[in-house]
Structure formats: structure tokens, C-alpha cells
Amino acid sequence: MSVSFTIKDCPREVKAALQFSARLNRRSQNAEAIVWLEERARALRSRPGEAELLRRRSEEHTSELQS
């Protein structure tokens, strides 16, 4: 299942790198951003204990937002 979200206040250098990478890979900026995020998520999940730490932080952040 996919979800939509917006990135605000992105540094210009990051935006430029994303645009360059998207052109190089013949993807839209959105598709390229998803590839970047998927690669980072995959790298984090491969580290021992990282997935559990991320899950706990996400739950804590969600609880703070709901308070």
C-alpha cells in the first residue's frame, strides 16, 4: 500500500541532486525520490536491530502527534 506525503523546506542542493539523478535515470522526480527512500529503508532494515528501533521511534512520534 502506498501513501502520499509532501517534503517541505528541502535544501536546494538535495533538490538539484534529485533532479539530476532523475534525468540521469530517466525517471520523474517523484519516482526517483521513491527509489532513494526505498534504498535507504532497505539499507536501514539490513542493519541488526535497526528495524525495531525505527518502529519504536515511529510509534513514539505518532503518539506525540496524537497528544
Residue pairs with C-beta under 8 A, 6 or more apart in sequence:
7 33
18 29
18 32
18 33
18 36
19 29
21 32
21 36
22 28
22 29
22 31
22 32
25 32
25 35
27 35
44 50
44 51
44 54
45 51
